[in-house]
Amino acid sequence: MNKDWARSLLADCIARRSPVEIFLRRSSAAPLCCVPLLMSERLALVAPYVDFYPDGYEVVRLRSISAVRAGDREAFHSHIMLHEGILDRLDTPPVSIDSFPALLTDLLAQDEPVIVSGERALLLGRITKVGKKKLRVRYIDGLGRMDAEPTRMPYDGIDSVAFGNRYLRLVVRYAQDGERTTDAE
């Protein structure tokens, strides 16, 4: 997909507050159904939705996007969300999307747990430090056990950061602190 065309389509959808589907390069997961809210030079802030209702936020690296679709299906979703008043109630969170370090610094200050997705890792947990080159997150596994030591992830390996969704908040609420140990770098 032409990067300029994708940026233009996202900018248009931000201006109209219109849903899109975003396909990520390295992901075999289903496309991200979302409403784009903001875009910087390198990142886009979107509000993913399920059953037409927004559920948290995700910041996606623009170079990680392989395709953006805004066709008839997304127009129908927009029609439903508009008539249900969902789009009018959609807020933009107070975070910087100038860079992943800036975003993650804001989320750390707000004590927001995150899901960080990248080429080699998927981290769900609490941010402990936003360093110069790497992020540190206390990972929570599928059984709700939080690592005693943080896992490090370089910023250039991050494709997206999700926060503020129901799943993440519930997992973090019920996680058991310090149950696992991990190899520190």
Secondary structure as a PSIPRED ss2 file (coil, helix, strand):
# PSIPRED VFORMAT (PSIPRED V4.0)

   1 M C   1.000  0.000  0.000
   2 N C   1.000  0.000  0.000
   3 K H   0.000  1.000  0.000
   4 D H   0.000  1.000  0.000
   5 W H   0.000  1.000  0.000
   6 A H   0.000  1.000  0.000
   7 R H   0.000  1.000  0.000
   8 S H   0.000  1.000  0.000
   9 L H   0.000  1.000  0.000
  10 L H   0.000  1.000  0.000
  11 A H   0.000  1.000  0.000
  12 D H   0.000  1.000  0.000
  13 C H   0.000  1.000  0.000
  14 I H   0.000  1.000  0.000
  15 A H   0.000  1.000  0.000
  16 R H   0.000  1.000  0.000
  17 R C   1.000  0.000  0.000
  18 S C   1.000  0.000  0.000
  19 P C   1.000  0.000  0.000
  20 V E   0.000  0.000  1.000
  21 E E   0.000  0.000  1.000
  22 I E   0.000  0.000  1.000
  23 F E   0.000  0.000  1.000
  24 L E   0.000  0.000  1.000
  25 R C   1.000  0.000  0.000
  26 R C   1.000  0.000  0.000
  27 S C   1.000  0.000  0.000
  28 S C   1.000  0.000  0.000
  29 A C   1.000  0.000  0.000
  30 A C   1.000  0.000  0.000
  31 P C   1.000  0.000  0.000
  32 L E   0.000  0.000  1.000
  33 C E   0.000  0.000  1.000
  34 C E   0.000  0.000  1.000
  35 V E   0.000  0.000  1.000
  36 P E   0.000  0.000  1.000
  37 L E   0.000  0.000  1.000
  38 L E   0.000  0.000  1.000
  39 M E   0.000  0.000  1.000
  40 S C   1.000  0.000  0.000
  41 E C   1.000  0.000  0.000
  42 R C   1.000  0.000  0.000
  43 L E   0.000  0.000  1.000
  44 A E   0.000  0.000  1.000
  45 L E   0.000  0.000  1.000
  46 V E   0.000  0.000  1.000
  47 A E   0.000  0.000  1.000
  48 P E   0.000  0.000  1.000
  49 Y E   0.000  0.000  1.000
  50 V E   0.000  0.000  1.000
  51 D C   1.000  0.000  0.000
  52 F C   1.000  0.000  0.000
  53 Y E   0.000  0.000  1.000
  54 P E   0.000  0.000  1.000
  55 D C   1.000  0.000  0.000
  56 G C   1.000  0.000  0.000
  57 Y E   0.000  0.000  1.000
  58 E E   0.000  0.000  1.000
  59 V E   0.000  0.000  1.000
  60 V E   0.000  0.000  1.000
  61 R E   0.000  0.000  1.000
  62 L H   0.000  1.000  0.000
  63 R H   0.000  1.000  0.000
  64 S H   0.000  1.000  0.000
  65 I E   0.000  0.000  1.000
  66 S E   0.000  0.000  1.000
  67 A E   0.000  0.000  1.000
  68 V E   0.000  0.000  1.000
  69 R E   0.000  0.000  1.000
  70 A C   1.000  0.000  0.000
  71 G C   1.000  0.000  0.000
  72 D H   0.000  1.000  0.000
  73 R H   0.000  1.000  0.000
  74 E H   0.000  1.000  0.000
  75 A H   0.000  1.000  0.000
  76 F H   0.000  1.000  0.000
  77 H H   0.000  1.000  0.000
  78 S H   0.000  1.000  0.000
  79 H H   0.000  1.000  0.000
  80 I H   0.000  1.000  0.000
  81 M H   0.000  1.000  0.000
  82 L H   0.000  1.000  0.000
  83 H H   0.000  1.000  0.000
  84 E C   1.000  0.000  0.000
  85 G C   1.000  0.000  0.000
  86 I C   1.000  0.000  0.000
  87 L C   1.000  0.000  0.000
  88 D C   1.000  0.000  0.000
  89 R C   1.000  0.000  0.000
  90 L C   1.000  0.000  0.000
  91 D C   1.000  0.000  0.000
  92 T C   1.000  0.000  0.000
  93 P C   1.000  0.000  0.000
  94 P C   1.000  0.000  0.000
  95 V C   1.000  0.000  0.000
  96 S C   1.000  0.000  0.000
  97 I C   1.000  0.000  0.000
  98 D C   1.000  0.000  0.000
  99 S C   1.000  0.000  0.000
 100 F H   0.000  1.000  0.000
 101 P H   0.000  1.000  0.000
 102 A H   0.000  1.000  0.000
 103 L H   0.000  1.000  0.000
 104 L H   0.000  1.000  0.000
 105 T H   0.000  1.000  0.000
 106 D H   0.000  1.000  0.000
 107 L H   0.000  1.000  0.000
 108 L H   0.000  1.000  0.000
 109 A H   0.000  1.000  0.000
 110 Q C   1.000  0.000  0.000
 111 D C   1.000  0.000  0.000
 112 E C   1.000  0.000  0.000
 113 P C   1.000  0.000  0.000
 114 V E   0.000  0.000  1.000
 115 I E   0.000  0.000  1.000
 116 V E   0.000  0.000  1.000
 117 S E   0.000  0.000  1.000
 118 G E   0.000  0.000  1.000
 119 E C   1.000  0.000  0.000
 120 R C   1.000  0.000  0.000
 121 A C   1.000  0.000  0.000
 122 L E   0.000  0.000  1.000
 123 L E   0.000  0.000  1.000
 124 L E   0.000  0.000  1.000
 125 G E   0.000  0.000  1.000
 126 R E   0.000  0.000  1.000
 127 I E   0.000  0.000  1.000
 128 T E   0.000  0.000  1.000
 129 K E   0.000  0.000  1.000
 130 V E   0.000  0.000  1.000
 131 G C   1.000  0.000  0.000
 132 K C   1.000  0.000  0.000
 133 K C   1.000  0.000  0.000
 134 K E   0.000  0.000  1.000
 135 L E   0.000  0.000  1.000
 136 R E   0.000  0.000  1.000
 137 V E   0.000  0.000  1.000
 138 R E   0.000  0.000  1.000
 139 Y E   0.000  0.000  1.000
 140 I E   0.000  0.000  1.000
 141 D C   1.000  0.000  0.000
 142 G C   1.000  0.000  0.000
 143 L C   1.000  0.000  0.000
 144 G C   1.000  0.000  0.000
 145 R E   0.000  0.000  1.000
 146 M E   0.000  0.000  1.000
 147 D E   0.000  0.000  1.000
 148 A C   1.000  0.000  0.000
 149 E C   1.000  0.000  0.000
 150 P C   1.000  0.000  0.000
 151 T E   0.000  0.000  1.000
 152 R E   0.000  0.000  1.000
 153 M E   0.000  0.000  1.000
 154 P E   0.000  0.000  1.000
 155 Y H   0.000  1.000  0.000
 156 D H   0.000  1.000  0.000
 157 G H   0.000  1.000  0.000
 158 I E   0.000  0.000  1.000
 159 D E   0.000  0.000  1.000
 160 S E   0.000  0.000  1.000
 161 V E   0.000  0.000  1.000
 162 A E   0.000  0.000  1.000
 163 F E   0.000  0.000  1.000
 164 G C   1.000  0.000  0.000
 165 N C   1.000  0.000  0.000
 166 R H   0.000  1.000  0.000
 167 Y H   0.000  1.000  0.000
 168 L H   0.000  1.000  0.000
 169 R H   0.000  1.000  0.000
 170 L H   0.000  1.000  0.000
 171 V H   0.000  1.000  0.000
 172 V H   0.000  1.000  0.000
 173 R H   0.000  1.000  0.000
 174 Y H   0.000  1.000  0.000
 175 A C   1.000  0.000  0.000
 176 Q E   0.000  0.000  1.000
 177 D E   0.000  0.000  1.000
 178 G E   0.000  0.000  1.000
 179 E E   0.000  0.000  1.000
 180 R E   0.000  0.000  1.000
 181 T C   1.000  0.000  0.000
 182 T C   1.000  0.000  0.000
 183 D C   1.000  0.000  0.000
 184 A C   1.000  0.000  0.000
 185 E C   1.000  0.000  0.000
